[in-house]
Amino acid sequence: ASSPPTIAKFPWLFGHATPISQLFFLLYVRVF
């Protein structure tokens, strides 16, 4: 897990910058 696969798989999710995507990213960074 060198790079977050979430961004690569869901670029549109981060493009919209929705609260859910940000929260998911924060959780991903904190856990991993």
Summary of the structure (lengths in Angstrom):
residues: 32
radius of gyration: 9.1
end to end distance: 7.9
largest distance: 24.1
contacts: 66
relative contact order: 0.22
helix: 75%
strand: 0%
